[in-house]
Amino acid sequence: MSSGNAITAAIANVLELDTNGRDVEKSSSSAIPLMPIGEAADMGRSPDGTPLFDPRVFDSYEFARNPYPYYKILRDHYPVYHDTLHNCYWVTRYDDITTCYFDDEGFNTIPKGSSSGVLGNTQLELSGIEHKRRRNLYGQHLVGQALKNRLPSIERLAREMIDAWEAADEDWYVKNEDGTRTVELGKAFANEFPIRVVCEVLGFPQEARGQFYYWYNSMMSGLGGSDTHRQGLEARQDLEDYLEPIVRERRKQPTFLYGDDGKSIGKDIISKLCEEKIDGDYLSTEEITSNVALIVGGGGETTRGAIMNMWYLLLQHPEQFAQVMADEALWDNAFHETLRHSTPIGGQPRHNTYDVELHGVTIPAGSLVQMVDFSANHDDRIFENPEDFDIHRADLYSGKILRSGFRKEGRCSHMAFGVGPHLCPGAWISHQEAVLGSMVLAKHFKNPRINVERMKKDIDGKSLVPIGLISVRDLWIDFEVV
Ligand code: HEM
């Protein structure tokens, strides 16, 4: 779930060098050449003609910008690939990954350790009964009627941010001489909007929300054991110190969420966590902090990426964008197709409890097994022409998010929220954030188009960079004021 998972962390190391394709070409020591999008570099062939696979490709910039032809080689020829360089096994086919995710006993998340202590001991890193006990502590706040009651607030938060643009004196909002505007969608909206929504549901005090963004950013960049790890741990400790008196207070006096009509719609998540018990004991402040960190950590970067990728893809497919503008119901399709085509989360690590044989490969018990959601979403056994972005595709299930399944009416859902016991509990709220937030944005933009000049370019120096493995960071949009 988190951007600290092994797959994204490895890529982020490569991308730290990246400002645009040409700089990377200079600085990358990798022997892997940069290829036209959709084509894999030739890594050699065995005597029977089978393409060989060089695991050094995983560390290359080429792979980060153009991963799908490499995943296709793995799916077609090495569906379970033993990577002796990174000491793990990569599982790349949709059906195999879903089977493993549902088998929580055979493929557990212990010792996932993806957060290296920054988030703390969370449900994400537990399996079986331990996981189940923590899974339902606050989940009901993020779904069903409770979520429905929050929808007007989500819309209001989006409007508040967008309405503040005209008065903002920031470099991410440009008033052009001809009366048009240019906005960088990440800084102006997508980076912060999901955090604001989640802060409200948590019942995080308003006056500390500015500080909260600092803690959030520090914790996120401290994931994955990088040199910002210490700062991440300190931020987590600061957050816990801040929450200590609040937890004490709310144990005695819970606080409530209110709809925009002023009516109470139940306790906020922090108050709920204060009264929950596991095995007869109340959660400690440390455990409550871990939950807060996981909820915000799980919902911030991911939803940001979904909003950014969706707008990037739609604006590059103007006919489909026009259809969404003409029929708001199509935002749901656009959201799900974005998560299939370019999910913000690459995959999840698991450890196998027993020796497993899969496609003729024996995976010894206790191995690190990487489930590659990116690859499952582009498996042509499931999705036709998977590299195409098509909001009308007949093989993708784009209806109500399924809690317990992934196939309905002969269609498959994408793998972006995972499946099985760890299925993302924030899937429903992030869907609403991305869709409602985008509807509010769309009403504000007249004739929006990408300002190509301000965008990072691919290796030809002209084309827009493909999304690849890392979600869009900056998206400059020109528009006319409505
Ligand atoms: C587009 C947005 C999102 C994506 C792509 C996403 C993706 C995921 C994935 C793939 C997992 C499964 C991890 C695994 O199998 O080990 C997960 C778990 C989780 N997500 Fe999300 N997520 C998103 C939004 C959110 C939001 C908005 C929240 C909170 C409000 C959230 C909270 C969580 C939590 C708490 C878990 C752990 C569940 C468990 O281990 O039982 N996520 N997410």
Residues whose N, C-alpha, C, O or C-beta is under 5 A from the ligand:
A	BS01	HEM	M1 Q123 L124 L294 I295 G298 G299 T302 T303 A306 I345 Q348 M415 A416 F417 G418 P421 H422 L423 C424 P425 G426 A427 S430
